[in-house]
Amino acid sequence: MNIEVGMIVQLDPDKTKNPMFAACLMTVTEIKPWGVQGYVQSLGENGQIGGCAYYRAETGTFVDTGGRAVWMPG
């Protein structure tokens, strides 16, 4: 698996340590020796865009979806 910054991975619902992130699609922002770091875009409310929920996923707890993010927050 050759993961790069900007790629979209899916967090394994059975292996993700924080159940709030189980099965979420995550945009990779950093590659680490132990896995990847990235964010899940959260929903907003009252017509306002939501923020980013950042997460660290160890190798073996996510899968490559073959997708790539077009837009990434600055």
Secondary structure, 3 states (H helix, E strand, C coil): CCCCCCEEEEECCCCCCCHHHCCCEEEEEEEECCEEEEEEECCCECCECCCEEEEEEECCCEEEEEEECCCCCC
